[in-house]
Amino acid sequence: MWKGKLYFKKIRDIFFPLVCAGCGKQINTNSLFCAECQESIQVITLPFCQICGRPFPLKYTSTHVCGGCLKNPPFFKAARSVFIYTEPIKRSIIQFKFKGNTALANDLAKMLLFHLQDFLGQIKPETVIPVPLHLKRLRERGYNQCVLLAQIIAKYLKIPCEKMVLKKVKPTLPQVGLSQAQRHKNVKGSFAVIHPQLVKGKRILLIDDVFTTGSTVNECAKVLHKAGASGVWVATLSRT
């Protein structure tokens, strides 16, 4: 390493030490997590629902469509999440989403791209669209974490990121703590497509941070479908 860079790195580590995004402990590598937290991460693997991506108990040996998707088929073609929403992933997403730690966007987006590369290769999206925030909440937070993720993912896939196409037109209550029925009612009619010409006939990759019941992404997929999208696929960092 060039001596000047090495000196700068030492100075940086003194004033801005690298810390684990999961537990906050100081670490000496450029990894997002310390070794202990890394071992605690639960990556979602088969078997899971072919549509919503909900993990099945290990007693199931093959993937299939879950009862929920059979009874009420969603408007999206398929959804995939990388991690189970437990520590240390939960803490890192909270830091990224609510605590202003936008520097995590790059590493989180890269993890999504790495773990979902087969899924993305199969669907061949033409446009990336982030789940939007209502203007009031965007002003309060100062940024939309989904936009940050979507921009990095779109750049890697070499396709457009249309962050102004989907708009949240109605403020809603936070989804945390609501039942599935309440979540569905809460987001109903809260999204609209502003520039349908950018959606019509396109294969859309919809980006969100956490998949819980799927109510939010399904409502987004619904209006994108009505605007003429040929298909909507969902990718999230984690799911509960």
C-alpha positions as CSV (number, residue, x, y, z in Angstrom):
1,M,0.0,0.0,0.0
2,W,1.2,3.5,-0.8
3,K,2.7,5.1,2.3
4,G,0.4,8.1,2.1
5,K,-2.7,5.9,1.9
6,L,-1.4,3.8,4.8
7,Y,-0.9,7.0,6.9
8,F,-4.4,8.3,6.0
9,K,-5.9,4.9,6.9
10,K,-4.2,5.0,10.4
11,I,-5.5,8.6,11.0
12,R,-9.0,7.6,9.8
13,D,-9.1,4.5,12.1
14,I,-8.2,6.8,15.0
15,F,-10.9,9.4,14.5
16,F,-13.4,7.3,12.6
17,P,-13.0,3.7,13.8
18,L,-14.8,0.9,11.9
19,V,-17.6,-0.6,13.9
20,C,-19.8,-3.6,13.3
21,A,-23.2,-2.7,11.9
22,G,-24.8,-5.4,14.0
23,C,-23.4,-4.9,17.5
24,G,-21.4,-1.6,17.3
25,K,-18.2,-3.2,18.4
26,Q,-15.0,-1.8,16.9
27,I,-13.6,-4.0,14.1
28,N,-10.3,-4.0,12.2
29,T,-11.6,-5.1,8.8
30,N,-13.7,-3.5,6.1
31,S,-16.5,-6.1,6.7
32,L,-19.9,-4.8,7.6
33,F,-20.2,-7.2,10.6
34,C,-17.8,-8.7,13.1
35,A,-17.1,-12.4,13.0
36,E,-19.6,-13.1,15.8
37,C,-22.4,-11.2,14.2
38,Q,-21.6,-12.7,10.8
39,E,-22.2,-16.2,12.2
40,S,-25.6,-15.1,13.6
41,I,-27.0,-13.9,10.2
42,Q,-29.8,-16.0,8.9
43,V,-29.8,-16.2,5.0
44,I,-33.0,-17.4,3.5
45,T,-32.5,-20.6,1.5
46,L,-34.8,-23.2,0.0
47,P,-37.4,-24.3,0.6
48,F,-39.6,-21.3,0.3
49,C,-42.8,-20.2,-1.5
50,Q,-42.3,-19.8,-5.3
51,I,-44.3,-16.6,-5.3
52,C,-43.9,-14.6,-2.0
53,G,-40.6,-16.2,-0.9
54,R,-41.9,-17.1,2.6
55,P,-39.5,-19.7,4.0
56,F,-40.9,-23.1,4.8
57,P,-39.9,-25.4,7.7
58,L,-37.1,-27.7,6.9
59,K,-39.4,-30.7,6.9
60,Y,-40.4,-29.6,3.4
61,T,-38.0,-30.9,0.9
62,S,-39.1,-28.9,-2.1
63,T,-40.3,-25.4,-2.9
64,H,-44.0,-24.8,-3.8
65,V,-46.7,-22.1,-3.6
66,C,-47.8,-21.3,-0.1
67,G,-51.5,-21.4,1.0
68,G,-51.7,-17.6,1.3
69,C,-50.6,-17.0,-2.3
70,L,-52.9,-19.8,-3.6
71,K,-55.9,-18.2,-1.8
72,N,-55.0,-14.6,-2.6
73,P,-52.5,-14.4,-5.5
74,P,-50.5,-11.2,-5.2
75,F,-50.1,-8.7,-8.1
76,F,-46.3,-9.2,-8.2
77,K,-44.9,-12.2,-10.1
78,A,-42.5,-13.2,-7.3
79,A,-40.7,-11.8,-4.3
80,R,-37.4,-12.7,-2.8
81,S,-35.7,-11.6,0.4
82,V,-32.1,-12.1,1.5
83,F,-32.2,-12.4,5.3
84,I,-34.5,-13.2,8.1
85,Y,-35.3,-10.0,10.0
86,T,-33.4,-10.8,13.2
87,E,-30.2,-9.5,14.7
88,P,-27.7,-8.4,13.5
89,I,-29.5,-7.6,10.2
90,K,-32.4,-6.0,12.1
91,R,-30.1,-3.5,13.8
92,S,-28.2,-2.6,10.6
93,I,-31.5,-1.9,8.8
94,I,-32.8,0.2,11.6
95,Q,-29.5,2.2,11.6
96,F,-29.8,2.6,7.8
97,K,-33.5,3.4,7.8
98,F,-34.1,5.5,10.9
99,K,-30.7,6.7,12.2
100,G,-29.3,8.4,9.2
101,N,-26.5,5.8,8.6
102,T,-26.8,6.0,4.8
103,A,-23.2,4.8,4.4
104,L,-24.6,1.3,4.9
105,A,-26.5,1.5,1.6
106,N,-23.6,0.3,-0.5
107,D,-22.8,-2.8,1.5
108,L,-26.5,-3.7,2.0
109,A,-27.1,-3.4,-1.7
110,K,-24.1,-5.5,-2.6
111,M,-25.3,-8.2,-0.3
112,L,-28.7,-8.2,-1.9
113,L,-27.1,-8.4,-5.4
114,F,-24.9,-11.2,-4.3
115,H,-27.5,-13.4,-2.7
116,L,-30.2,-12.7,-5.3
117,Q,-28.1,-12.9,-8.4
118,D,-29.8,-16.0,-9.7
119,F,-33.2,-14.5,-9.2
120,L,-32.2,-11.3,-10.9
121,G,-30.7,-13.2,-13.8
122,Q,-33.9,-15.2,-14.3
123,I,-36.3,-12.2,-14.3
124,K,-34.1,-9.9,-16.4
125,P,-35.6,-6.6,-15.1
126,E,-35.7,-3.6,-17.3
127,T,-36.3,-0.9,-14.7
128,V,-35.7,-0.6,-11.0
129,I,-38.3,1.2,-8.9
130,P,-38.0,1.9,-5.1
131,V,-41.0,1.9,-2.8
132,P,-41.6,5.6,-2.2
133,L,-42.2,7.5,1.0
134,H,-44.9,10.1,1.4
135,L,-43.5,13.6,1.1
136,K,-44.2,14.4,4.8
137,R,-42.2,11.4,6.0
138,L,-39.5,12.1,3.4
139,R,-39.0,15.6,4.8
140,E,-38.9,14.2,8.3
141,R,-36.3,11.6,7.5
142,G,-34.4,13.5,4.9
143,Y,-33.9,10.5,2.5
144,N,-35.6,7.4,1.3
145,Q,-33.5,4.3,2.1
146,C,-35.2,2.4,-0.7
147,V,-34.1,5.0,-3.3
148,L,-30.5,4.6,-2.1
149,L,-30.6,0.8,-2.5
150,A,-32.4,1.0,-5.8
151,Q,-29.9,3.4,-7.3
152,I,-26.9,1.2,-6.5
153,I,-28.7,-1.9,-7.7
154,A,-29.8,-0.2,-11.0
155,K,-26.2,1.0,-11.6
156,Y,-24.9,-2.6,-11.1
157,L,-27.6,-4.1,-13.4
158,K,-27.0,-1.2,-15.9
159,I,-30.7,-0.4,-16.1
160,P,-32.6,2.8,-15.2
161,C,-33.7,3.6,-11.7
162,E,-37.0,5.5,-12.0
163,K,-37.4,7.0,-8.5
164,M,-40.1,9.4,-9.5
165,V,-42.5,7.0,-11.3
166,L,-44.2,5.6,-8.2
167,K,-45.6,8.1,-5.7
168,K,-47.1,7.7,-2.3
169,V,-50.1,10.0,-2.5
170,K,-51.7,9.3,0.8
171,P,-50.0,9.4,4.2
172,T,-50.3,6.1,6.2
173,L,-49.7,4.9,9.7
174,P,-46.5,3.0,10.3
175,Q,-47.0,-0.6,9.5
176,V,-45.2,-1.9,12.6
177,G,-47.6,-3.5,15.0
178,L,-50.5,-3.8,12.6
179,S,-52.2,-7.0,11.7
180,Q,-52.2,-8.3,8.1
181,A,-55.7,-7.0,7.5
182,Q,-54.9,-3.7,9.1
183,R,-51.7,-3.4,7.0
184,H,-53.7,-4.1,3.8
185,K,-56.3,-1.5,4.7
186,N,-53.6,1.0,5.8
187,V,-51.9,1.1,2.4
188,K,-54.9,0.6,0.1
189,G,-55.1,3.5,-2.4
190,S,-51.9,5.1,-1.1
191,F,-49.7,4.7,-4.2
192,A,-50.0,6.1,-7.8
193,V,-48.0,5.9,-11.0
194,I,-47.0,9.4,-12.1
195,H,-45.3,8.6,-15.4
196,P,-47.1,5.5,-16.9
197,Q,-45.1,5.8,-20.2
198,L,-42.0,4.7,-18.2
199,V,-43.7,1.6,-16.9
200,K,-45.8,0.4,-19.8
201,G,-44.5,-2.9,-21.2
202,K,-41.5,-3.0,-18.8
203,R,-40.3,-5.7,-16.4
204,I,-40.1,-4.0,-13.1
205,L,-37.8,-4.8,-10.1
206,L,-39.5,-3.2,-7.0
207,I,-37.1,-2.6,-4.1
208,D,-38.0,-2.4,-0.4
209,D,-36.1,-3.0,2.8
210,V,-38.3,-5.3,4.8
211,F,-41.0,-7.7,3.7
212,T,-43.5,-8.4,6.4
213,T,-47.0,-9.3,5.1
214,G,-46.3,-8.0,1.6
215,S,-49.1,-5.5,1.8
216,T,-47.0,-2.5,0.8
217,V,-45.2,-4.1,-2.2
218,N,-48.4,-5.8,-3.3
219,E,-50.2,-2.4,-3.4
220,C,-47.3,-0.9,-5.4
221,A,-47.3,-3.9,-7.8
222,K,-51.1,-3.4,-8.2
223,V,-50.8,0.2,-9.5
224,L,-47.7,-0.7,-11.6
225,H,-49.7,-3.5,-13.2
226,K,-52.6,-1.2,-13.9
227,A,-50.2,1.3,-15.5
228,G,-49.2,-1.4,-18.0
229,A,-46.1,-3.0,-16.5
230,S,-45.5,-6.4,-18.1
231,G,-44.5,-7.8,-14.7
232,V,-43.4,-6.8,-11.3
233,W,-40.8,-8.7,-9.2
234,V,-39.9,-7.7,-5.6
235,A,-36.5,-7.8,-3.9
236,T,-36.0,-6.9,-0.3
237,L,-33.1,-7.1,2.2
238,S,-35.0,-9.1,4.7
239,R,-38.4,-10.4,5.8
240,T,-40.0,-11.1,9.2
